Amino acid sequence: MKLITAIIKPFKLDEVREAIADLGVQGITVTEVKGVGRQKGHTELYRGAEYVVDFLPKVRVDAAVGDSLVEQVIEAIEKTAVTGKIGDGKIFVFELEQVIRIRTGESGEDAL
């Protein structure tokens, strides 16, 4: 089992969610986050004053998936989250040792 974490642009969330749901991923966790990378933020003008926005708004999508779906989910995220411009985001894949569904006590892939 793996935990796939994707940091993406907020307006791409619905496309990503639909793409991975079509693969059979039943649950995801979405968190609004801010971050900085190569994009390095930008400057904005507000009431005549310029200010620097260092941390840009992003969305973090976490999905626990079985080993058989990992590559498909990664491809789906890559295809739907891309804009071709800097700041499209990153995908991280972590090994999951154990998953337990609290309500039933099921563990392993049955809990997914």
Biopython code that builds the backbone (N, CA, C, O; Angstrom):
import numpy as np
from Bio.PDB.StructureBuilder import StructureBuilder

atoms = [
    (1, "MET", "N", (0.837, -1.171, 0.000)),
    (1, "MET", "CA", (0.000, 0.000, 0.000)),
    (1, "MET", "C", (0.883, 1.235, 0.000)),
    (1, "MET", "O", (1.979, 1.241, 0.560)),
    (2, "LYS", "N", (0.376, 2.283, -0.645)),
    (2, "LYS", "CA", (1.124, 3.529, -0.746)),
    (2, "LYS", "C", (0.217, 4.702, -0.398)),
    (2, "LYS", "O", (-1.002, 4.634, -0.560)),
    (3, "LEU", "N", (0.833, 5.778, 0.084)),
    (3, "LEU", "CA", (0.152, 7.042, 0.279)),
    (3, "LEU", "C", (0.676, 7.974, -0.801)),
    (3, "LEU", "O", (1.870, 8.269, -0.848)),
    (4, "ILE", "N", (-0.213, 8.434, -1.665)),
    (4, "ILE", "CA", (0.168, 9.355, -2.721)),
    (4, "ILE", "C", (-0.280, 10.745, -2.299)),
    (4, "ILE", "O", (-1.457, 10.977, -2.024)),
    (5, "THR", "N", (0.673, 11.664, -2.253)),
    (5, "THR", "CA", (0.404, 13.049, -1.903)),
    (5, "THR", "C", (0.743, 13.908, -3.107)),
    (5, "THR", "O", (1.861, 13.856, -3.620)),
    (6, "ALA", "N", (-0.216, 14.690, -3.553)),
    (6, "ALA", "CA", (0.002, 15.595, -4.680)),
    (6, "ALA", "C", (-0.251, 17.024, -4.234)),
    (6, "ALA", "O", (-1.259, 17.315, -3.590)),
    (7, "ILE", "N", (0.668, 17.907, -4.578)),
    (7, "ILE", "CA", (0.501, 19.333, -4.343)),
    (7, "ILE", "C", (0.190, 19.935, -5.717)),
    (7, "ILE", "O", (1.022, 19.883, -6.622)),
    (8, "ILE", "N", (-1.007, 20.506, -5.867)),
    (8, "ILE", "CA", (-1.453, 20.972, -7.176)),
    (8, "ILE", "C", (-2.042, 22.378, -7.084)),
    (8, "ILE", "O", (-2.250, 22.915, -5.996)),
    (9, "LYS", "N", (-2.302, 22.956, -8.251)),
    (9, "LYS", "CA", (-2.971, 24.257, -8.296)),
    (9, "LYS", "C", (-4.440, 24.062, -7.924)),
    (9, "LYS", "O", (-5.056, 23.076, -8.329)),
    (10, "PRO", "N", (-5.002, 24.996, -7.156)),
    (10, "PRO", "CA", (-6.372, 24.818, -6.661)),
    (10, "PRO", "C", (-7.425, 24.597, -7.740)),
    (10, "PRO", "O", (-8.348, 23.811, -7.531)),
    (11, "PHE", "N", (-7.317, 25.258, -8.875)),
    (11, "PHE", "CA", (-8.353, 25.133, -9.898)),
    (11, "PHE", "C", (-8.317, 23.789, -10.625)),
    (11, "PHE", "O", (-9.205, 23.498, -11.426)),
    (12, "LYS", "N", (-7.309, 22.973, -10.357)),
    (12, "LYS", "CA", (-7.204, 21.645, -10.967)),
    (12, "LYS", "C", (-7.795, 20.542, -10.081)),
    (12, "LYS", "O", (-7.826, 19.379, -10.482)),
    (13, "LEU", "N", (-8.259, 20.897, -8.887)),
    (13, "LEU", "CA", (-8.723, 19.901, -7.924)),
    (13, "LEU", "C", (-9.850, 19.022, -8.461)),
    (13, "LEU", "O", (-9.775, 17.798, -8.352)),
    (14, "ASP", "N", (-10.881, 19.615, -9.032)),
    (14, "ASP", "CA", (-12.018, 18.817, -9.504)),
    (14, "ASP", "C", (-11.614, 17.812, -10.569)),
    (14, "ASP", "O", (-12.078, 16.672, -10.553)),
    (15, "GLU", "N", (-10.756, 18.221, -11.494)),
    (15, "GLU", "CA", (-10.296, 17.312, -12.549)),
    (15, "GLU", "C", (-9.511, 16.144, -11.954)),
    (15, "GLU", "O", (-9.711, 14.994, -12.345)),
    (16, "VAL", "N", (-8.626, 16.439, -11.015)),
    (16, "VAL", "CA", (-7.820, 15.395, -10.375)),
    (16, "VAL", "C", (-8.714, 14.445, -9.593)),
    (16, "VAL", "O", (-8.560, 13.226, -9.678)),
    (17, "ARG", "N", (-9.643, 15.000, -8.836)),
    (17, "ARG", "CA", (-10.553, 14.163, -8.031)),
    (17, "ARG", "C", (-11.345, 13.210, -8.913)),
    (17, "ARG", "O", (-11.457, 12.024, -8.604)),
    (18, "GLU", "N", (-11.891, 13.717, -9.998)),
    (18, "GLU", "CA", (-12.670, 12.873, -10.906)),
    (18, "GLU", "C", (-11.802, 11.798, -11.553)),
    (18, "GLU", "O", (-12.233, 10.653, -11.690)),
    (19, "ALA", "N", (-10.599, 12.154, -11.945)),
    (19, "ALA", "CA", (-9.710, 11.196, -12.618)),
    (19, "ALA", "C", (-9.339, 10.033, -11.708)),
    (19, "ALA", "O", (-9.336, 8.881, -12.143)),
    (20, "ILE", "N", (-9.026, 10.327, -10.442)),
    (20, "ILE", "CA", (-8.637, 9.214, -9.567)),
    (20, "ILE", "C", (-9.859, 8.448, -9.062)),
    (20, "ILE", "O", (-9.756, 7.262, -8.750)),
    (21, "ALA", "N", (-11.004, 9.106, -8.978)),
    (21, "ALA", "CA", (-12.232, 8.393, -8.605)),
    (21, "ALA", "C", (-12.611, 7.400, -9.701)),
    (21, "ALA", "O", (-13.109, 6.314, -9.405)),
    (22, "ASP", "N", (-12.379, 7.762, -10.966)),
    (22, "ASP", "CA", (-12.664, 6.867, -12.089)),
    (22, "ASP", "C", (-11.807, 5.604, -12.042)),
    (22, "ASP", "O", (-12.171, 4.585, -12.628)),
    (23, "LEU", "N", (-10.673, 5.668, -11.351)),
    (23, "LEU", "CA", (-9.789, 4.502, -11.222)),
    (23, "LEU", "C", (-10.206, 3.591, -10.073)),
    (23, "LEU", "O", (-9.671, 2.493, -9.921)),
    (24, "GLY", "N", (-11.165, 4.049, -9.261)),
    (24, "GLY", "CA", (-11.632, 3.238, -8.150)),
    (24, "GLY", "C", (-11.115, 3.667, -6.796)),
    (24, "GLY", "O", (-11.354, 2.985, -5.799)),
    (25, "VAL", "N", (-10.407, 4.789, -6.741)),
    (25, "VAL", "CA", (-9.949, 5.308, -5.449)),
    (25, "VAL", "C", (-11.161, 5.911, -4.759)),
    (25, "VAL", "O", (-11.772, 6.852, -5.267)),
    (26, "GLN", "N", (-11.508, 5.365, -3.597)),
    (26, "GLN", "CA", (-12.758, 5.755, -2.946)),
    (26, "GLN", "C", (-12.629, 6.949, -2.022)),
    (26, "GLN", "O", (-13.599, 7.680, -1.828)),
    (27, "GLY", "N", (-11.471, 7.162, -1.456)),
    (27, "GLY", "CA", (-11.344, 8.245, -0.488)),
    (27, "GLY", "C", (-10.103, 9.072, -0.711)),
    (27, "GLY", "O", (-9.031, 8.545, -1.011)),
    (28, "ILE", "N", (-10.257, 10.373, -0.562)),
    (28, "ILE", "CA", (-9.113, 11.274, -0.610)),
    (28, "ILE", "C", (-9.264, 12.293, 0.512)),
    (28, "ILE", "O", (-10.359, 12.516, 1.028)),
    (29, "THR", "N", (-8.159, 12.896, 0.874)),
    (29, "THR", "CA", (-8.163, 13.995, 1.829)),
    (29, "THR", "C", (-7.599, 15.204, 1.109)),
    (29, "THR", "O", (-6.555, 15.112, 0.463)),
    (30, "VAL", "N", (-8.280, 16.335, 1.216)),
    (30, "VAL", "CA", (-7.851, 17.560, 0.543)),
    (30, "VAL", "C", (-7.595, 18.623, 1.600)),
    (30, "VAL", "O", (-8.408, 18.839, 2.499)),
    (31, "THR", "N", (-6.453, 19.279, 1.476)),
    (31, "THR", "CA", (-6.069, 20.325, 2.413)),
    (31, "THR", "C", (-5.621, 21.548, 1.624)),
    (31, "THR", "O", (-4.842, 21.427, 0.679)),
    (32, "GLU", "N", (-6.109, 22.721, 2.008)),
    (32, "GLU", "CA", (-5.609, 23.951, 1.396)),
    (32, "GLU", "C", (-4.294, 24.300, 2.077)),
    (32, "GLU", "O", (-4.223, 24.407, 3.301)),
    (33, "VAL", "N", (-3.253, 24.477, 1.269)),
    (33, "VAL", "CA", (-1.920, 24.757, 1.797)),
    (33, "VAL", "C", (-1.317, 25.946, 1.059)),
    (33, "VAL", "O", (-1.849, 26.398, 0.045)),
    (34, "LYS", "N", (-0.215, 26.438, 1.575)),
    (34, "LYS", "CA", (0.552, 27.483, 0.895)),
    (34, "LYS", "C", (1.986, 27.012, 0.821)),
    (34, "LYS", "O", (2.472, 26.331, 1.724)),
    (35, "GLY", "N", (2.664, 27.371, -0.254)),
    (35, "GLY", "CA", (4.037, 26.933, -0.392)),
    (35, "GLY", "C", (4.804, 27.775, -1.388)),
    (35, "GLY", "O", (4.252, 28.638, -2.071)),
    (36, "VAL", "N", (6.085, 27.497, -1.447)),
    (36, "VAL", "CA", (6.956, 28.188, -2.389)),
    (36, "VAL", "C", (7.964, 27.183, -2.926)),
    (36, "VAL", "O", (8.451, 26.320, -2.195)),
    (37, "GLY", "N", (8.264, 27.304, -4.188)),
    (37, "GLY", "CA", (9.248, 26.441, -4.834)),
    (37, "GLY", "C", (9.975, 27.264, -5.874)),
    (37, "GLY", "O", (10.350, 28.410, -5.624)),
    (38, "ARG", "N", (10.172, 26.678, -7.037)),
    (38, "ARG", "CA", (10.847, 27.405, -8.111)),
    (38, "ARG", "C", (10.063, 28.619, -8.564)),
    (38, "ARG", "O", (10.632, 29.572, -9.096)),
    (39, "GLN", "N", (8.764, 28.584, -8.355)),
    (39, "GLN", "CA", (7.900, 29.682, -8.782)),
    (39, "GLN", "C", (8.240, 30.975, -8.029)),
    (39, "GLN", "O", (8.041, 32.066, -8.564)),
    (40, "LYS", "N", (8.736, 30.868, -6.830)),
    (40, "LYS", "CA", (9.244, 31.962, -6.008)),
    (40, "LYS", "C", (8.231, 33.062, -5.692)),
    (40, "LYS", "O", (8.635, 34.179, -5.371)),
    (41, "GLY", "N", (6.961, 32.789, -5.770)),
    (41, "GLY", "CA", (5.965, 33.804, -5.447)),
    (41, "GLY", "C", (5.853, 34.842, -6.554)),
    (41, "GLY", "O", (6.372, 34.654, -7.655)),
    (42, "HIS", "N", (5.169, 35.939, -6.246)),
    (42, "HIS", "CA", (5.005, 37.019, -7.218)),
    (42, "HIS", "C", (4.649, 38.306, -6.484)),
    (42, "HIS", "O", (4.373, 38.292, -5.284)),
    (43, "THR", "N", (4.656, 39.421, -7.217)),
    (43, "THR", "CA", (4.267, 40.692, -6.616)),
    (43, "THR", "C", (2.869, 41.060, -7.091)),
    (43, "THR", "O", (2.481, 40.761, -8.221)),
    (44, "GLU", "N", (2.133, 41.702, -6.225)),
    (44, "GLU", "CA", (0.784, 42.149, -6.558)),
    (44, "GLU", "C", (0.647, 43.610, -6.170)),
    (44, "GLU", "O", (1.393, 44.132, -5.341)),
    (45, "LEU", "N", (-0.324, 44.250, -6.793)),
    (45, "LEU", "CA", (-0.606, 45.644, -6.506)),
    (45, "LEU", "C", (-1.931, 45.721, -5.756)),
    (45, "LEU", "O", (-2.942, 45.205, -6.233)),
    (46, "TYR", "N", (-1.935, 46.358, -4.593)),
    (46, "TYR", "CA", (-3.150, 46.491, -3.801)),
    (46, "TYR", "C", (-3.248, 47.931, -3.317)),
    (46, "TYR", "O", (-2.400, 48.392, -2.554)),
    (47, "ARG", "N", (-4.274, 48.638, -3.757)),
    (47, "ARG", "CA", (-4.497, 50.034, -3.392)),
    (47, "ARG", "C", (-3.259, 50.889, -3.624)),
    (47, "ARG", "O", (-2.891, 51.727, -2.801)),
    (48, "GLY", "N", (-2.633, 50.651, -4.764)),
    (48, "GLY", "CA", (-1.485, 51.455, -5.158)),
    (48, "GLY", "C", (-0.163, 51.035, -4.558)),
    (48, "GLY", "O", (0.877, 51.592, -4.908)),
    (49, "ALA", "N", (-0.181, 50.062, -3.659)),
    (49, "ALA", "CA", (1.064, 49.617, -3.030)),
    (49, "ALA", "C", (1.420, 48.214, -3.546)),
    (49, "ALA", "O", (0.565, 47.332, -3.635)),
    (50, "GLU", "N", (2.676, 48.039, -3.874)),
    (50, "GLU", "CA", (3.152, 46.725, -4.313)),
    (50, "GLU", "C", (3.542, 45.903, -3.104)),
    (50, "GLU", "O", (4.148, 46.415, -2.163)),
    (51, "TYR", "N", (3.192, 44.626, -3.132)),
    (51, "TYR", "CA", (3.658, 43.740, -2.071)),
    (51, "TYR", "C", (3.967, 42.373, -2.659)),
    (51, "TYR", "O", (3.433, 41.988, -3.699)),
    (52, "VAL", "N", (4.833, 41.657, -1.975)),
    (52, "VAL", "CA", (5.301, 40.362, -2.449)),
    (52, "VAL", "C", (4.483, 39.255, -1.801)),
    (52, "VAL", "O", (4.307, 39.230, -0.583)),
    (53, "VAL", "N", (3.991, 38.347, -2.622)),
    (53, "VAL", "CA", (3.301, 37.160, -2.136)),
    (53, "VAL", "C", (4.322, 36.024, -2.206)),
    (53, "VAL", "O", (4.578, 35.471, -3.276)),
    (54, "ASP", "N", (4.899, 35.686, -1.053)),
    (54, "ASP", "CA", (5.945, 34.656, -1.012)),
    (54, "ASP", "C", (5.364, 33.252, -1.126)),
    (54, "ASP", "O", (5.870, 32.421, -1.880)),
    (55, "PHE", "N", (4.309, 32.999, -0.379)),
    (55, "PHE", "CA", (3.718, 31.665, -0.348)),
    (55, "PHE", "C", (2.452, 31.670, -1.188)),
    (55, "PHE", "O", (1.535, 32.457, -0.951)),
    (56, "LEU", "N", (2.416, 30.779, -2.173)),
    (56, "LEU", "CA", (1.291, 30.715, -3.094)),
    (56, "LEU", "C", (0.287, 29.659, -2.648)),
    (56, "LEU", "O", (0.677, 28.622, -2.112)),
    (57, "PRO", "N", (-1.002, 29.914, -2.864)),
    (57, "PRO", "CA", (-2.013, 28.929, -2.472)),
    (57, "PRO", "C", (-1.946, 27.687, -3.351)),
    (57, "PRO", "O", (-1.876, 27.787, -4.576)),
    (58, "LYS", "N", (-1.968, 26.535, -2.729)),
    (58, "LYS", "CA", (-1.974, 25.246, -3.414)),
    (58, "LYS", "C", (-2.987, 24.344, -2.712)),
    (58, "LYS", "O", (-3.554, 24.708, -1.682)),
    (59, "VAL", "N", (-3.201, 23.176, -3.280)),
    (59, "VAL", "CA", (-4.068, 22.180, -2.675)),
    (59, "VAL", "C", (-3.267, 20.899, -2.530)),
    (59, "VAL", "O", (-2.577, 20.478, -3.458)),
    (60, "ARG", "N", (-3.362, 20.285, -1.362)),
    (60, "ARG", "CA", (-2.698, 19.002, -1.115)),
    (60, "ARG", "C", (-3.763, 17.915, -1.153)),
    (60, "ARG", "O", (-4.758, 17.976, -0.431)),
    (61, "VAL", "N", (-3.542, 16.922, -2.003)),
    (61, "VAL", "CA", (-4.463, 15.795, -2.143)),
    (61, "VAL", "C", (-3.743, 14.543, -1.673)),
    (61, "VAL", "O", (-2.688, 14.197, -2.205)),
    (62, "ASP", "N", (-4.302, 13.858, -0.679)),
    (62, "ASP", "CA", (-3.731, 12.614, -0.163)),
    (62, "ASP", "C", (-4.675, 11.468, -0.480)),
    (62, "ASP", "O", (-5.880, 11.560, -0.248)),
    (63, "ALA", "N", (-4.112, 10.377, -1.016)),
    (63, "ALA", "CA", (-4.912, 9.195, -1.310)),
    (63, "ALA", "C", (-4.107, 7.951, -0.964)),
    (63, "ALA", "O", (-2.974, 7.790, -1.419)),
    (64, "ALA", "N", (-4.694, 7.075, -0.161)),
    (64, "ALA", "CA", (-4.074, 5.786, 0.146)),
    (64, "ALA", "C", (-4.584, 4.787, -0.883)),
    (64, "ALA", "O", (-5.792, 4.634, -1.062)),
    (65, "VAL", "N", (-3.660, 4.110, -1.556)),
    (65, "VAL", "CA", (-4.053, 3.184, -2.622)),
    (65, "VAL", "C", (-3.288, 1.872, -2.505)),
    (65, "VAL", "O", (-2.202, 1.811, -1.929)),
    (66, "GLY", "N", (-3.880, 0.834, -3.063)),
    (66, "GLY", "CA", (-3.201, -0.457, -3.129)),
    (66, "GLY", "C", (-2.070, -0.402, -4.150)),
    (66, "GLY", "O", (-2.072, 0.439, -5.048)),
    (67, "ASP", "N", (-1.109, -1.302, -4.003)),
    (67, "ASP", "CA", (0.061, -1.304, -4.886)),
    (67, "ASP", "C", (-0.312, -1.433, -6.362)),
    (67, "ASP", "O", (0.401, -0.919, -7.223)),
    (68, "SER", "N", (-1.409, -2.106, -6.664)),
    (68, "SER", "CA", (-1.789, -2.318, -8.065)),
    (68, "SER", "C", (-2.266, -1.038, -8.748)),
    (68, "SER", "O", (-2.273, -0.966, -9.976)),
    (69, "LEU", "N", (-2.665, -0.031, -7.975)),
    (69, "LEU", "CA", (-3.193, 1.209, -8.557)),
    (69, "LEU", "C", (-2.204, 2.372, -8.573)),
    (69, "LEU", "O", (-2.499, 3.421, -9.146)),
    (70, "VAL", "N", (-1.057, 2.206, -7.965)),
    (70, "VAL", "CA", (-0.142, 3.330, -7.764)),
    (70, "VAL", "C", (0.215, 4.026, -9.078)),
    (70, "VAL", "O", (0.034, 5.239, -9.194)),
    (71, "GLU", "N", (0.708, 3.299, -10.051)),
    (71, "GLU", "CA", (1.148, 3.910, -11.306)),
    (71, "GLU", "C", (-0.004, 4.570, -12.047)),
    (71, "GLU", "O", (0.170, 5.634, -12.642)),
    (72, "GLN", "N", (-1.183, 3.947, -12.018)),
    (72, "GLN", "CA", (-2.350, 4.527, -12.696)),
    (72, "GLN", "C", (-2.764, 5.844, -12.048)),
    (72, "GLN", "O", (-3.100, 6.801, -12.745)),
    (73, "VAL", "N", (-2.742, 5.894, -10.731)),
    (73, "VAL", "CA", (-3.121, 7.118, -10.021)),
    (73, "VAL", "C", (-2.106, 8.229, -10.298)),
    (73, "VAL", "O", (-2.491, 9.379, -10.511)),
    (74, "ILE", "N", (-0.828, 7.896, -10.296)),
    (74, "ILE", "CA", (0.207, 8.887, -10.597)),
    (74, "ILE", "C", (0.002, 9.453, -12.001)),
    (74, "ILE", "O", (0.042, 10.668, -12.192)),
    (75, "GLU", "N", (-0.215, 8.584, -12.975)),
    (75, "GLU", "CA", (-0.446, 9.036, -14.354)),
    (75, "GLU", "C", (-1.679, 9.922, -14.450)),
    (75, "GLU", "O", (-1.658, 10.939, -15.144)),
    (76, "ALA", "N", (-2.749, 9.548, -13.764)),
    (76, "ALA", "CA", (-3.987, 10.334, -13.809)),
    (76, "ALA", "C", (-3.761, 11.729, -13.228)),
    (76, "ALA", "O", (-4.259, 12.717, -13.769)),
    (77, "ILE", "N", (-3.019, 11.810, -12.140)),
    (77, "ILE", "CA", (-2.740, 13.111, -11.536)),
    (77, "ILE", "C", (-1.876, 13.947, -12.467)),
    (77, "ILE", "O", (-2.135, 15.134, -12.668)),
    (78, "GLU", "N", (-0.841, 13.321, -13.037)),
    (78, "GLU", "CA", (0.046, 14.040, -13.952)),
    (78, "GLU", "C", (-0.723, 14.619, -15.136)),
    (78, "GLU", "O", (-0.524, 15.775, -15.509)),
    (79, "LYS", "N", (-1.592, 13.819, -15.717)),
    (79, "LYS", "CA", (-2.326, 14.251, -16.911)),
    (79, "LYS", "C", (-3.342, 15.349, -16.610)),
    (79, "LYS", "O", (-3.538, 16.250, -17.426)),
    (80, "THR", "N", (-3.986, 15.283, -15.454)),
    (80, "THR", "CA", (-5.052, 16.243, -15.173)),
    (80, "THR", "C", (-4.570, 17.499, -14.461)),
    (80, "THR", "O", (-5.226, 18.537, -14.550)),
    (81, "ALA", "N", (-3.443, 17.437, -13.758)),
    (81, "ALA", "CA", (-2.973, 18.599, -12.998)),
    (81, "ALA", "C", (-2.038, 19.500, -13.799)),
    (81, "ALA", "O", (-1.712, 20.600, -13.352)),
    (82, "VAL", "N", (-1.609, 19.057, -14.956)),
    (82, "VAL", "CA", (-0.621, 19.813, -15.724)),
    (82, "VAL", "C", (-1.245, 21.021, -16.433)),
    (82, "VAL", "O", (-2.331, 20.938, -17.006)),
    (83, "THR", "N", (-0.518, 22.148, -16.373)),
    (83, "THR", "CA", (-0.880, 23.318, -17.169)),
    (83, "THR", "C", (0.265, 23.655, -18.124)),
    (83, "THR", "O", (0.090, 24.411, -19.080)),
    (84, "GLY", "N", (1.433, 23.086, -17.852)),
    (84, "GLY", "CA", (2.600, 23.375, -18.667)),
    (84, "GLY", "C", (3.372, 24.597, -18.201)),
    (84, "GLY", "O", (4.362, 24.993, -18.816)),
    (85, "LYS", "N", (2.908, 25.192, -17.106)),
    (85, "LYS", "CA", (3.570, 26.383, -16.580)),
    (85, "LYS", "C", (4.219, 26.056, -15.240)),
    (85, "LYS", "O", (3.859, 25.080, -14.582)),
    (86, "ILE", "N", (5.164, 26.872, -14.857)),
    (86, "ILE", "CA", (5.856, 26.671, -13.587)),
    (86, "ILE", "C", (4.835, 26.724, -12.443)),
    (86, "ILE", "O", (3.892, 27.513, -12.477)),
    (87, "GLY", "N", (5.037, 25.878, -11.440)),
    (87, "GLY", "CA", (4.138, 25.860, -10.294)),
    (87, "GLY", "C", (3.035, 24.822, -10.382)),
    (87, "GLY", "O", (2.093, 24.864, -9.590)),
    (88, "ASP", "N", (3.126, 23.878, -11.338)),
    (88, "ASP", "CA", (2.101, 22.840, -11.462)),
    (88, "ASP", "C", (2.057, 21.916, -10.254)),
    (88, "ASP", "O", (1.009, 21.338, -9.963)),
    (89, "GLY", "N", (3.167, 21.764, -9.548)),
    (89, "GLY", "CA", (3.156, 20.992, -8.316)),
    (89, "GLY", "C", (4.054, 19.783, -8.335)),
    (89, "GLY", "O", (4.909, 19.639, -9.208)),
    (90, "LYS", "N", (3.854, 18.912, -7.362)),
    (90, "LYS", "CA", (4.670, 17.714, -7.183)),
    (90, "LYS", "C", (3.784, 16.569, -6.717)),
    (90, "LYS", "O", (2.698, 16.771, -6.175)),
    (91, "ILE", "N", (4.291, 15.346, -6.949)),
    (91, "ILE", "CA", (3.638, 14.138, -6.454)),
    (91, "ILE", "C", (4.669, 13.391, -5.611)),
    (91, "ILE", "O", (5.802, 13.179, -6.043)),
    (92, "PHE", "N", (4.265, 12.997, -4.408)),
    (92, "PHE", "CA", (5.119, 12.232, -3.509)),
    (92, "PHE", "C", (4.452, 10.888, -3.237)),
    (92, "PHE", "O", (3.231, 10.814, -3.102)),
    (93, "VAL", "N", (5.247, 9.832, -3.158)),
    (93, "VAL", "CA", (4.714, 8.499, -2.893)),
    (93, "VAL", "C", (5.429, 7.946, -1.657)),
    (93, "VAL", "O", (6.658, 7.885, -1.605)),
    (94, "PHE", "N", (4.631, 7.546, -0.669)),
    (94, "PHE", "CA", (5.160, 7.020, 0.586)),
    (94, "PHE", "C", (4.664, 5.596, 0.798)),
    (94, "PHE", "O", (3.552, 5.253, 0.396)),
    (95, "GLU", "N", (5.482, 4.778, 1.423)),
    (95, "GLU", "CA", (5.083, 3.421, 1.787)),
    (95, "GLU", "C", (4.171, 3.489, 3.018)),
    (95, "GLU", "O", (4.464, 4.206, 3.975)),
    (96, "LEU", "N", (3.074, 2.743, 2.985)),
    (96, "LEU", "CA", (2.177, 2.649, 4.141)),
    (96, "LEU", "C", (2.382, 1.285, 4.800)),
    (96, "LEU", "O", (2.227, 0.249, 4.153)),
    (97, "GLU", "N", (2.723, 1.289, 6.059)),
    (97, "GLU", "CA", (2.920, 0.029, 6.767)),
    (97, "GLU", "C", (1.596, -0.634, 7.094)),
    (97, "GLU", "O", (1.443, -1.845, 6.936)),
    (98, "GLN", "N", (0.643, 0.160, 7.547)),
    (98, "GLN", "CA", (-0.621, -0.418, 7.971)),
    (98, "GLN", "C", (-1.728, 0.621, 7.873)),
    (98, "GLN", "O", (-1.505, 1.810, 8.099)),
    (99, "VAL", "N", (-2.917, 0.155, 7.535)),
    (99, "VAL", "CA", (-4.106, 0.994, 7.511)),
    (99, "VAL", "C", (-5.184, 0.258, 8.304)),
    (99, "VAL", "O", (-5.372, -0.947, 8.134)),
    (100, "ILE", "N", (-5.888, 0.982, 9.166)),
    (100, "ILE", "CA", (-6.946, 0.370, 9.983)),
    (100, "ILE", "C", (-8.199, 1.231, 9.872)),
    (100, "ILE", "O", (-8.150, 2.440, 10.094)),
    (101, "ARG", "N", (-9.302, 0.612, 9.534)),
    (101, "ARG", "CA", (-10.585, 1.323, 9.534)),
    (101, "ARG", "C", (-11.110, 1.286, 10.960)),
    (101, "ARG", "O", (-11.337, 0.212, 11.516)),
    (102, "ILE", "N", (-11.300, 2.445, 11.544)),
    (102, "ILE", "CA", (-11.683, 2.550, 12.948)),
    (102, "ILE", "C", (-13.044, 1.907, 13.211)),
    (102, "ILE", "O", (-13.203, 1.182, 14.193)),
    (103, "ARG", "N", (-14.019, 2.164, 12.350)),
    (103, "ARG", "CA", (-15.383, 1.686, 12.583)),
    (103, "ARG", "C", (-15.462, 0.164, 12.663)),
    (103, "ARG", "O", (-16.136, -0.369, 13.545)),
    (104, "THR", "N", (-14.780, -0.550, 11.749)),
    (104, "THR", "CA", (-14.922, -2.007, 11.682)),
    (104, "THR", "C", (-13.717, -2.777, 12.198)),
    (104, "THR", "O", (-13.811, -3.973, 12.477)),
    (105, "GLY", "N", (-12.589, -2.095, 12.325)),
    (105, "GLY", "CA", (-11.384, -2.789, 12.747)),
    (105, "GLY", "C", (-10.653, -3.474, 11.605)),
    (105, "GLY", "O", (-9.624, -4.113, 11.828)),
    (106, "GLU", "N", (-11.171, -3.352, 10.372)),
    (106, "GLU", "CA", (-10.488, -3.961, 9.240)),
    (106, "GLU", "C", (-9.119, -3.339, 9.083)),
    (106, "GLU", "O", (-8.919, -2.172, 9.421)),
    (107, "SER", "N", (-8.160, -4.123, 8.565)),
    (107, "SER", "CA", (-6.818, -3.592, 8.366)),
    (107, "SER", "C", (-6.282, -4.009, 7.006)),
    (107, "SER", "O", (-6.845, -4.870, 6.330)),
    (108, "GLY", "N", (-5.184, -3.378, 6.626)),
    (108, "GLY", "CA", (-4.578, -3.657, 5.327)),
    (108, "GLY", "C", (-5.409, -3.062, 4.196)),
    (108, "GLY", "O", (-6.117, -2.072, 4.385)),
    (109, "GLU", "N", (-5.314, -3.681, 3.010)),
    (109, "GLU", "CA", (-6.037, -3.162, 1.849)),
    (109, "GLU", "C", (-7.548, -3.243, 2.018)),
    (109, "GLU", "O", (-8.281, -2.502, 1.364)),
    (110, "ASP", "N", (-8.025, -4.132, 2.885)),
    (110, "ASP", "CA", (-9.468, -4.196, 3.157)),
    (110, "ASP", "C", (-9.981, -2.901, 3.773)),
    (110, "ASP", "O", (-11.150, -2.553, 3.609)),
    (111, "ALA", "N", (-9.110, -2.189, 4.482)),
    (111, "ALA", "CA", (-9.505, -0.942, 5.137)),
    (111, "ALA", "C", (-9.580, 0.225, 4.158)),
    (111, "ALA", "O", (-10.175, 1.258, 4.462)),
    (112, "LEU", "N", (-8.976, 0.057, 2.984)),
    (112, "LEU", "CA", (-9.019, 1.134, 2.000)),
    (112, "LEU", "C", (-10.379, 1.177, 1.362)),
    (112, "LEU", "O", (-10.629, 2.017, 0.498)),
]
sb = StructureBuilder()
sb.init_structure("model")
sb.init_model(0)
sb.init_chain("A")
sb.init_seg("    ")
for serial, (resi, resn, name, xyz) in enumerate(atoms, 1):
    if name == "N":
        sb.init_residue(resn, " ", resi, " ")
    sb.init_atom(name, np.array(xyz, "f"), 0.0, 1.0, " ", f" {name:<3s}", serial, name[0])
structure = sb.get_structure()
